[in-house]
């Protein structure tokens, strides 16, 4: 057998090749410690312990017999993902939240099983940390396996260059939802699916659910609802802490708030990670010497927050805030309202756009604001352009150079030294596939349905050049996401939240508190913050101590 064939079979990145970690067998002593948290039950062969689409399912440990995990709710023997045997356990990441589960669980033989109810499962994780570590690692690897093999997920059919297809694909990927992508421009299987489903081109993209129902170009909130990613919550419940935004700063606040006993909810418009979640690789984050992708970092933080009991309201944009209410009240885009004693604003910032003719025409059709593997696949053996001189632009250029024929980095200034980390500057300078164009701006965009050609102009020489570029990555400046605040807290001229001082310039109790007691801002959305992932994480963790002090004062008045 050739070496490459052996490597493919024993791929160490495949979680199903790491069976001892992905599907571990507990020791007898560990099972004995689990017993007090559940009860022993007998089930005949063929009993479904849980079905795809259910919420809040229980945790099961096999004592005798077996449990088959089935793909996509089918009862076909051919769709068995794994068979749990003695002292193995069921579940994956959805046991840490209240989302709809992705698979079925059915006894493969007459079985004796420990059932641990969901509230008791949380107690087990907290009380037995060594067992909790085994379970957590297994759950993460199982989700990676589902993602890798598109098990328990959906099928997305559409043009890989379509803005709506990319929007849906990004949403699924960033939320860790398994899916198979059929690109009608490149995948030979796509035509058969389109014909079988009697779809026309103007009906694409579509999402095919496991029960064969179709979602035709669904808006993101509708898609999230259909997939069971959203959770309803009690409108009469008053949270200790509501974190608005699930970027690095917001997730840090959620982890520290929930781990310190605060009843915490996170409200997020799209997916965990914020702008950092779109970074292909962050190499200067402490503790990750080989680097980590923004999505991986955000995914770990999300699981960590949920492990401590924080709730995440995904695909629910904050639309308004009632600052005069007591407690405060936040209205979400679906009309639900969240009552809360304290608020941490962590809505971050978004990239600015270019002032170029036809720019709007090509947004989502060749113009991108993130450089992940999804966009990278569109750039294979093509020239691409990255506009911007910050770290995000540098990370994008280095990442894209692995797939693209050549990467052109355009900046208006003299170079990169004043705006980019040195390790990225060195990478760009050393790569024969990356060219830096100083004093240069985009001046023209051309194409029919999609972007096909881009013109840039050197502002010093006046020389222009047009290149056959179908993918343009714009990573310039930042516009804070603060429109929803609508005068609730002071903003600076750039729209960033002012913290740490009152209206007369006097210092407040915390550098992160606004003029409104109990309302804080951290990360990129805060005026004067350092726009770095580590800085955001630091602010998000530190602000929780101020929240505790404020809540102590509130409780003395209740």
C-alpha positions in Angstrom: 0.0 0.0 0.0 1.4 3.4 -0.9 2.3 5.9 1.8 -0.4 8.4 0.7 -3.0 5.7 0.9 -1.9 4.8 4.4 -2.0 8.5 5.4 -5.6 8.8 4.0 -6.8 5.8 6.0 -5.1 6.8 9.2 -5.6 10.5 8.9 -4.9 11.9 12.4 -7.2 14.8 11.8 -10.2 12.5 11.3 -11.9 12.2 14.7 -13.3 8.7 13.7 -9.6 7.6 13.6 -9.3 8.6 17.3 -11.8 6.2 18.7 -10.3 6.1 22.2 -11.1 9.9 22.5 -14.1 10.2 20.3 -15.9 7.1 21.6 -14.1 6.4 24.9 -14.9 3.5 27.2 -15.3 4.6 30.8 -13.7 2.7 33.6 -15.8 0.7 36.1 -14.9 3.2 38.8 -16.0 6.2 36.6 -19.3 4.5 35.9 -19.9 3.9 39.6 -19.4 7.7 40.2 -22.0 8.5 37.4 -24.6 6.1 38.9 -25.8 8.5 41.7 -26.7 11.1 39.0 -29.0 8.8 37.1 -31.1 5.6 37.2 -30.7 2.2 35.7 -33.3 1.3 33.1 -33.9 -1.7 30.8 -34.8 -1.2 27.1 -35.8 -3.9 24.6 -34.0 -4.0 21.2 -35.2 -1.3 18.7 -36.2 1.2 21.4 -35.5 4.8 20.3 -33.9 6.7 23.2 -34.0 10.0 21.3 -34.9 11.2 17.8 -33.5 13.9 15.6 -35.2 17.2 16.2 -35.9 16.7 19.9 -34.5 19.1 22.5 -33.2 18.6 26.0 -32.5 14.9 25.5 -30.9 12.9 28.3 -27.4 11.4 28.6 -27.1 7.6 28.5 -24.3 5.2 29.6 -24.5 1.7 28.2 -24.1 -1.0 30.9 -25.2 -4.0 28.8 -26.3 -4.2 25.2 -25.7 -1.4 22.7 -27.0 1.9 21.3 -26.9 2.7 17.6 -26.4 6.3 16.5 -28.3 6.8 13.3 -27.8 9.5 10.6 -30.6 11.9 9.6 -33.4 10.2 11.5 -33.4 7.1 9.2 -34.0 3.6 10.5 -31.8 2.1 7.8 -29.1 -0.1 9.1 -26.7 1.4 6.5 -26.9 4.8 8.2 -25.4 3.8 11.5 -22.7 6.3 12.5 -21.5 4.4 15.6 -22.6 1.7 18.0 -22.0 2.4 21.7 -21.1 -0.7 23.7 -20.5 -1.4 27.4 -19.5 1.7 29.4 -19.7 4.0 26.4 -22.0 7.1 26.4 -24.2 9.0 24.0 -24.4 12.6 23.2 -22.5 15.5 21.5 -22.4 19.2 21.9 -26.1 19.8 21.8 -26.3 18.3 25.3 -24.8 21.7 26.5 -27.7 23.7 25.0 -31.3 23.4 24.1 -31.0 23.1 20.3 -32.6 20.3 18.3 -30.4 17.3 18.2 -29.0 16.0 14.9 -29.2 12.2 15.2 -31.3 9.3 16.4 -30.3 6.9 19.2 -31.7 3.3 19.2 -30.9 0.2 21.2 -29.2 -2.4 19.0 -30.0 -5.2 21.5 -31.9 -5.7 24.7 -30.0 -3.2 26.9 -29.4 -2.0 30.4 -28.6 1.7 30.4 -28.0 4.5 32.9 -30.2 7.5 32.1 -29.0 10.8 33.4 -31.6 13.6 33.1 -30.4 16.9 31.6 -30.2 18.9 34.9 -28.4 16.0 36.6 -26.0 15.9 33.6 -25.0 19.4 34.3 -24.4 18.6 37.9 -22.3 15.6 36.9 -20.1 17.7 34.7 -19.5 20.1 37.6 -19.1 17.5 40.3 -16.8 15.1 38.5 -14.4 17.2 36.4 -12.2 14.3 35.2 -15.2 12.6 33.8 -16.4 16.0 32.5 -13.2 16.4 30.6 -13.6 13.0 28.9 -17.1 13.8 27.9 -16.3 17.3 26.7 -13.5 16.1 24.5 -15.6 13.3 23.0 -18.5 15.7 22.3 -16.3 18.2 20.5 -14.7 15.4 18.4 -18.1 13.9 17.6 -19.3 17.2 16.2 -16.1 17.6 14.2 -16.9 14.1 12.7 -20.5 15.1 11.9 -19.2 18.2 10.2 -16.5 16.4 8.3 -18.8 13.8 6.8 -22.0 15.9 6.6 -23.8 13.5 8.9 -27.0 14.6 10.6 -27.1 17.7 8.5 -28.6 19.4 5.4 -27.7 19.7 1.7 -27.1 23.2 0.3 -27.6 23.5 -3.5 -26.6 26.7 -5.4 -23.9 28.6 -7.2 -20.7 28.7 -5.2 -20.3 32.3 -6.2 -23.8 33.5 -5.3 -24.0 35.9 -2.4 -26.9 34.1 -0.9 -25.3 30.7 -1.2 -22.2 32.0 0.5 -24.3 33.6 3.2 -26.0 30.3 4.0 -22.8 28.4 3.8 -21.0 30.8 6.1 -23.9 30.6 8.6 -23.9 26.8 8.7 -20.1 26.6 8.9 -19.7 29.2 11.6 -22.5 27.7 13.7 -20.9 24.2 13.4 -23.9 22.7 11.5 -23.2 19.7 9.3 -23.9 20.3 5.6 -23.1 19.1 2.2 -22.5 21.8 -0.4 -23.5 21.1 -4.1 -22.1 23.9 -6.3 -24.1 24.1 -9.4 -21.2 25.7 -11.2 -18.7 22.9 -10.5 -20.3 19.8 -8.8 -21.5 17.1 -11.3 -24.0 15.8 -8.7 -25.7 19.1 -8.4 -27.5 18.9 -11.8 -29.1 15.6 -10.8 -30.4 17.1 -7.5 -31.8 20.2 -9.2 -33.6 18.1 -11.8 -34.9 15.6 -9.3 -36.3 18.4 -7.1 -37.7 20.2 -10.2 -35.9 23.4 -9.4 -35.2 26.3 -11.7 -32.0 28.5 -11.4 -34.0 31.5 -10.0 -35.1 29.3 -7.1 -31.6 28.7 -5.9 -30.0 28.4 -3.5 -32.1 25.8 -1.6 -31.5 24.0 1.6 -32.7 20.4 1.6 -33.7 19.2 5.1 -33.3 15.5 6.2 -37.1 15.1 5.9 -36.7 16.3 2.2 -38.5 19.6 2.9 -37.0 22.5 0.9 -36.1 26.0 2.1 -35.8 28.3 -0.9 -33.2 31.0 -0.3 -34.2 31.3 3.3 -33.4 34.5 5.3 -30.9 33.6 8.0 -33.3 33.8 11.0 -35.8 31.5 9.1 -33.0 29.1 8.4 -31.9 29.1 12.1 -35.5 28.4 13.2 -35.9 25.6 10.7 -32.7 23.9 11.9 -33.6 24.2 15.5 -30.6 26.4 16.3 -32.7 29.0 18.1 -34.0 28.7 21.6 -37.0 30.2 23.1 -36.8 31.6 26.6 -39.1 32.7 29.3 -40.2 36.3 28.8 -40.8 36.7 32.6 -37.2 35.7 33.4 -34.8 38.5 34.5 -31.2 37.7 33.7 -28.3 38.9 35.8 -26.2 39.6 32.7 -27.0 39.9 29.0 -24.0 40.0 26.7 -24.9 41.5 23.3 -22.4 40.1 20.7 -20.5 36.8 20.7 -17.1 37.9 19.5 -14.0 37.2 21.6 -14.9 40.0 24.1 -18.5 38.9 24.5 -17.7 35.2 24.8 -15.1 36.0 27.4 -17.7 37.9 29.4 -20.1 35.0 29.1 -17.6 32.4 30.2 -16.5 34.4 33.3 -20.0 35.6 34.1 -21.6 32.1 33.9 -18.6 30.4 35.7 -19.0 32.8 38.6 -22.7 32.0 39.0 -24.4 34.8 37.0 -27.5 33.9 35.1 -26.1 34.8 31.7 -27.5 35.0 28.2 -25.6 36.0 25.0 -27.5 37.6 22.1 -25.8 37.2 18.7 -27.0 38.3 15.2 -25.0 35.7 13.1 -22.6 33.3 14.8 -20.0 33.1 17.5 -16.7 34.7 16.8 -17.5 38.2 15.4 -14.9 39.5 13.0 -12.2 37.3 14.6 -14.3 34.3 13.7 -13.6 34.9 10.0 -9.8 34.9 10.5 -8.1 31.9 8.8 -5.3 31.7 11.4 -4.4 33.8 14.5 -0.8 33.1 15.2 0.0 35.6 18.0 -2.7 34.6 20.5 -1.2 33.4 23.7 -1.1 29.6 24.2 -1.4 28.6 20.6 2.2 28.5 19.2 1.1 26.9 15.9 -1.9 29.3 15.6 -5.6 28.8 15.7 -8.4 29.8 13.4 -10.9 32.4 14.6 -13.7 29.9 14.1 -12.0 27.3 16.2 -11.3 29.8 19.0 -14.8 31.0 19.0 -16.2 27.4 18.9 -14.2 26.4 22.0 -15.3 29.6 23.9 -18.9 29.0 23.0 -18.8 25.4 24.4 -17.0 26.7 27.4 -19.7 29.3 28.1 -22.5 26.8 27.6 -20.7 24.3 29.9 -21.0 26.8 32.7 -24.7 27.4 32.0 -24.7 30.5 29.7 -27.5 30.6 27.1 -26.9 31.7 23.5 -29.6 33.3 21.4 -28.1 32.8 17.9 -29.4 34.6 14.9 -31.3 37.1 17.0 -30.1 40.6 16.4 -30.6 43.2 19.2 -32.8 45.9 17.7 -33.5 48.2 20.6 -32.9 48.8 24.2 -35.1 50.5 26.8 -32.7 52.3 29.1 -35.4 53.8 31.2 -36.9 50.4 32.2 -35.9 48.8 35.5 -34.6 46.2 34.9 -33.3 47.1 31.4 -35.1 45.5 28.4 -33.6 44.5 25.1 -35.9 43.9 22.1 -34.7 41.3 19.5 -35.5 41.2 15.8 -38.1 38.4 16.2 -40.0 40.5 18.8 -38.8 38.6 21.9 -37.7 40.8 24.8 -34.9 40.1 27.3 -35.1 41.6 30.7 -31.8 42.0 32.5 -30.1 43.8 35.4 -26.7 44.3 33.6 -25.7 44.6 30.0 -22.3 44.1 28.4 -22.2 45.7 24.9 -19.8 43.6 22.7 -21.3 44.1 19.3 -17.9 44.8 17.7 -17.4 46.6 14.4 -17.7 45.8 10.7 -15.4 46.6 7.8 -16.0 49.7 5.8 -16.9 49.6 2.1 -15.1 51.1 -0.8 -16.4 54.2 -2.6 -16.2 52.7 -6.1 -18.8 52.7 -8.9 -20.8 49.4 -9.1 -19.5 48.3 -5.6 -23.1 47.4 -4.5 -23.6 45.4 -7.6 -20.7 43.0 -6.7 -21.2 42.7 -3.0 -21.7 39.0 -2.4 -20.8 38.3 -6.0 -17.0 38.6 -5.8 -16.5 41.1 -3.0 -15.8 39.5 0.4 -15.2 40.7 4.0 -13.8 37.3 5.3 -11.2 34.9 4.1 -12.0 31.4 5.3 -11.8 28.0 3.6 -15.2 28.8 2.0 -13.8 31.9 0.1 -10.5 30.2 -0.4 -12.1 27.5 -2.4 -13.3 30.1 -4.8 -9.8 31.5 -5.4 -8.0 28.3 -6.5 -5.4 29.2 -9.2 -6.8 32.7 -9.6 -5.4 36.2 -8.9 -7.1 37.8 -5.9 -6.9 41.3 -4.3 -6.8 42.1 -0.6 -7.4 45.7 0.3 -6.2 46.8 3.7 -3.1 47.1 5.9 -4.2 45.6 9.2 -3.7 42.2 10.7 -6.9 40.8 9.3 -5.8 41.8 5.8 -2.3 40.3 6.4 -3.8 37.0 7.7 -6.1 36.9 4.7 -3.3 37.4 2.2 -1.1 34.7 3.7 -4.0 32.3 3.9 -5.2 32.9 0.3 -1.7 32.6 -1.1 -2.0 28.9 -0.4 -4.7 28.5 -3.0 -4.6 31.5 -5.2 -2.2 31.9 -8.2 -1.2 35.3 -6.8 -2.4 37.8 -4.1 -2.2 41.5 -4.6 -2.3 43.5 -1.3 -3.4 47.2 -1.9 -2.8 49.9 0.7 -3.1 53.7 0.5 0.0 54.4 2.6 3.7 53.8 2.4 3.6 50.2 3.5 2.5 47.9 6.4 4.9 48.7 9.3 2.6 51.2 11.0 -0.6 49.0 10.9 0.4 45.3 10.8 2.2 42.8 13.1 5.8 42.2 12.1 5.4 38.4 11.7 2.8 39.0 9.0 4.9 41.6 7.3 7.7 39.1 7.2 5.5 36.4 5.8 4.2 38.7 3.1 7.6 39.9 2.1 9.0 36.3 1.9 6.2 35.0 -0.3 6.7 35.0 -4.1 2.9 34.7 -4.4 2.1 38.0 -2.7 2.8 41.5 -4.1 2.4 44.7 -2.0 1.1 47.8 -3.9 1.6 50.9 -1.9 -0.3 54.2 -2.5 -2.8 52.2 -4.5 -6.6 52.2 -4.5 -9.4 50.3 -6.4 -10.9 52.6 -9.1 -12.9 50.2 -11.2 -15.0 47.0 -11.0 -16.4 45.1 -14.0 -18.4 42.0 -14.7 -21.8 40.7 -15.8 -23.4 38.5 -13.1 -20.2 38.3 -11.0 -17.0 40.3 -10.6 -14.6 39.6 -13.4 -12.1 42.5 -13.6 -10.7 45.0 -11.2 -8.8 48.2 -11.9 -6.4 49.8 -9.4 -4.6 53.2 -9.6 -1.4 54.3 -8.0 -2.2 57.7 -6.6 1.4 58.9 -6.8 2.1 58.0 -10.4 -1.4 58.1 -11.8 -0.8 54.7 -13.5 -3.8 52.3 -13.6 -3.8 48.5 -14.2 -6.7 46.2 -14.9 -6.4 42.6 -13.8 -8.7 39.5 -14.3 -9.8 39.3 -10.7 -13.0 37.6 -9.6 -12.5 37.8 -5.8 -11.8 41.0 -4.0 -11.3 41.0 -0.2 -12.0 44.4 1.5 -10.6 44.8 5.0 -10.4 48.5 5.7 -11.3 50.5 8.8 -14.1 49.7 11.2 -17.7 50.9 11.7 -19.0 50.1 15.2 -22.3 48.2 15.4 -24.0 50.7 17.7 -27.1 51.8 15.7 -29.4 49.7 17.9 -28.4 51.7 21.0 -30.3 54.8 19.7 -29.0 57.3 22.3 -29.1 55.1 25.3 -25.3 55.6 26.0 -22.9 58.3 24.8 -20.9 57.6 21.6 -17.9 59.4 20.2 -17.7 61.0 16.8 -16.9 57.6 15.2 -19.9 55.9 16.8 -17.9 54.0 19.4 -19.3 53.6 22.9 -17.7 56.0 25.4 -16.8 54.4 28.8 -15.0 55.2 32.0 -16.0 58.9 32.2 -19.2 60.8 32.9 -20.5 63.7 30.9 -18.2 66.1 32.7 -15.1 64.0 32.1 -14.9 62.6 35.7 -13.7 59.0 36.1 -16.4 56.3 36.7 -16.1 53.2 38.8 -14.9 51.0 35.9 -13.0 51.8 32.7 -15.7 49.8 30.9 -18.9 51.3 32.4 -21.0 53.8 30.5 -22.9 56.7 32.0 -25.7 54.3 32.5 -25.1 52.2 35.7 -25.0 48.5 34.8 -24.3 49.0 31.1 -20.8 48.3 30.0 -18.9 48.1 26.7 -15.9 45.9 25.8 -13.9 45.0 22.8 -13.9 46.7 19.4 -17.1 48.6 20.0 -15.6 50.5 22.9 -14.0 53.9 22.2 -10.2 53.8 22.8 -10.0 50.0 22.9 -7.0 48.2 21.3 -8.4 46.3 18.3 -6.9 42.9 19.0 -8.4 39.5 19.9 -6.4 39.2 23.1 -7.4 42.7 24.3 -11.1 41.9 23.7 -10.8 38.7 25.7 -9.1 40.5 28.5 -11.7 43.3 28.6 -14.5 40.7 28.5 -13.1 38.8 31.4 -12.2 41.8 33.6 -15.6 43.6 33.2 -17.4 40.8 35.0 -15.9 42.0 38.4 -17.5 45.4 37.8 -20.8 43.6 36.9 -20.7 41.7 40.3 -20.2 45.0 42.2 -23.2 46.6 40.4 -25.4 43.5 41.0 -24.6 43.5 44.7 -25.8 47.1 44.8 -29.0 46.2 42.9 -29.8 43.3 45.2 -29.6 45.5 48.3 -32.4 47.6 46.8 -34.6 44.7 45.8 
